[in-house]
């Protein structure tokens, strides 16, 4: 008699996808939290670059880089990205990754909803900057 291994159905982490597809369709709360923190780290770089441009603009007496109206918009955009692109998602990512482990749960309830929320946040923040 030979033994045949049956595929695991309904078990977390037992998916056949690999690479980027596995990250984009994961139901592991730790991976979702890490993706949220990593994406917010990317937005941190964008906010820092905008802040540096605004700082360079403020150093000069006359408007060198931006017009007066654009300078005001860049200040507002840098602050919006700092709050909604960095601060809130980092806290949410840490909560998604850590809280289920702290309460002793193996998995998070509705992980695909958390993944959808992260995807919508990423799309919304990208739309905001454009």
Beta strands, then each sheet from edge to edge (+ up, - down):
end
